[in-house]
Amino acid sequence: DTAVSQTPKYLVTQMGNDKSIKCEQNLGHDTMYWYKQDSKKFLKIMFSYNNKELIINETVPNRFSPKSPDKAHLNLHINSLELGDSAVYFCASSQEAGNYGYTFGSGTRLTVV
Amino acid sequence: AQSVTQPDIHITVSEGASLELRCNYSYGATPYLFWYVQSPGQGLQLLLKYFSGDTLVQGIKGFEAEFKRSQSSFNLRKPSVHWSDAAEYFCAVGPRSGGGADGLTFGKGTHLIIQP
């Protein structure tokens, strides 16, 4: 079983559309995250959720909204997609809301055309 | 603000040769330290991590890293690389305290090329 799974793996969509990326972890971890990796492979944290509460919210556009129906899931919804949103989005999880090593999903490559 | 510097964007090493990837960090206190590897089209895999204790840590795939507090460095090493080690390597730091999930700060990565 995949520890952290993301769907879809690839997503191609037009500007202005709304899309969601799903993430599920079966590790029993307390905290889940979304990271964005740009075209230069730079990774930056977007959100994290601990016990269904948003812990941090970096300076990302409010078109991005994380949704966590339960501890094992953290979905990313994006409204009014823009060309600059094209990137690889990684979901991750960690234990005890801390830094004991993150487990990453395999990523979702989003292309906005 | 915390930052992680990986000064080498690309490194080319012959198969069988030794490898050292550099990582320096800027932080208010000694953070938790990590190295991750990303193969093409894949997610990030944890190679090793340093929290405390012995400053030389062993990881998976024959990698090790040494924490040097005086130099604010956490360099990754491998005595003999294999062609399968070709990938992107990321150094990352995270806070020891904060009471919440502050996330990791990543370096910009080092692209490792293995020559036959």
Interface residues (C-beta under 8 A of the other chain):
Chain A: V4 T31 Y33 K40 K41 F42 L43 K44 I45 S48 Y49 N50 I55 I56 F90 A92 S94 A97 G98 N99 Y100 G101 Y102 T103 F104 G105 S106 G107
Chain B: P31 Y32 F34 Y36 Q38 Q42 G43 L44 Q45 L46 K49 F51 E88 F90 G94 P95 R96 G100 A101 D102 G103 L104 T105 F106 K108 G109
